[in-house]
Amino acid sequence: MRGDERRPHRTPPTDTGIDETATWTPPMPSSVERGSDGTARLRQLVMAASDLVDDLAGRAERERAIFEVAWSSGFTVGWAEGVEFGAEQAYRDVDAGWSEVAREIRREASVRSHDRQELVRWSVRGEPRSRYRFGEPHPTDWCGVS
């Protein structure tokens, strides 16, 4: 039925001719025989259906509990593995960084003498100075007056 189609509203008849004091009995499946055997068979089917519903509810509860245990243990293991992996990666990064610094120092040490390194170390904007004159102002420094 499409959404724009509507069923006509029917009002129930006032006199149905049905005895309203009678008790309602559920319709029985066609495979169930009527009579004393059929009632017993229907009772067995209802009990089997009830057991099946209880089993499904219990199974859902067990699966939820298994999921929670698996998820929490997986999260804990994953967290520990991630922390361990991250720490190892950090150590590798630090080692690589220090290796680069040490390589640069070795390269500079092999190229320059100690006196040349001190001259470069204490120079200000290319002007050679000693460690005692390092703090003196440079001629191109701004004095604060325009």
N, C-alpha and C positions, 0 to 999 in steps of 0.2 A: 504494500500500500504506500503510495507516495504521500509526502507531507501535506500537500495542499488538498488532498481528498479527506473528507471526514465521514465518519459513520453517522447515520441518522440516530438521534437520541430516541430511545424507546422507553416509554413509561410502562412499568409492569402492570398487568391487569390486577384489579382489586379482588376479584373472585377467581382464584386459581383452581379451586376444587381439591386442594391438597390438604390433608389432615395435618395441622401444625402441631399436634400433640404427639405425633409419631416420632420415634428416635431415628436419627440418621445413621446409616451404615455405609461404610466406604464401598465404592464399587470394587468388585473382585475382578482380577485378571481373568481373561478367557481360559487360560491354561489351568486355572484352579477349579476343581470340581466342587459343586455345591453339595451340601449335606454335612454330615459329621466328619467325614474324611477331609472335605474341602476346608472346613474351619480349622482343623488341625494342621493341614498343609499350609494354609494362609498364615497361621500363627508361626510356623517354622520359617516361612519366608520373611515375615516381619522381624523375627528374632535374628535371622541371618543378616538382614539388612541393617539392623541395629548394631550387631557385632562388626559389620563391615565399616559402618560410620565411626564406631569407637576405635577400630583399628586404624582407620585413616587419620583420625584426630591424634591418636597416639603416635603414629608414624610421623605426622607433621611436627609434633612436639619433639620427638627424638631427632628429626632432621634439623630442627631449629637449634637444639642444644649442640649437636655435632658441628653445625655451621659456626656457632658462637665460639666453641672451643678451637676449631680449626682457624677461624679468622684471628682470634686473639693470639694464639700461638704463632701463627704466620706473621702477624704484625710485630710481635716481640722478636722473632728470629730475623725478620726483615730489617727491623730497626737496628739490631745488634750488628748485622752484616753491613748495613749502610754506614754505621758509625765506624766500624773497623775499616771498611773500604775508604771512607772519607779521610780517616786518620792516615792511612797508608798513602793516599793521594797527596795529602798535605805534606807529609814527610818527603815524598818524591819531589814535590814542587819546591820545597825549601832547599833540598839538596841540589836541585838543578839551578836554583837562583844563586846559592853560594858557590857552586861550581863555576858559574859564569863570572862572578866577582873575583874568585881566586884566579881564574884564567886571565882576566884583565890585569890583575896585579902582577902575575908572573910575566905577562907580555910587557908591561911597562917596566918592570924591574930588569928584564933582559935587554931592553932597548936603551934605557937611560941609566946614567950613573947616579949615585946618591946625591951628589951636589946638584945635578940637573933636576932631579925630582924635588929637592927642597926649593929650588928656584921657581919651579912651576907651582909648587904647593903654596908658596907665600906671595905669588904675584897677584896684583890687583889690576884687572882689565888690561893685562899684558904688560904692565909696568913691574919690573923686577923689584922685589923688596925682600927684606929679611923678616924673620919672625918678630923682631923688635920694632920694625917700622910698619908692620902690617896694618895696625889700627889707625895710622895717620890718614887724613883725608886725601882723596885723589884730586888732581887739579880740575877734573871735569865734574866733580860732585856738585850738587846744587847746594848753595849756601843758605837758601831761604829768603833771599832778597832778589826782587826782580829788577 
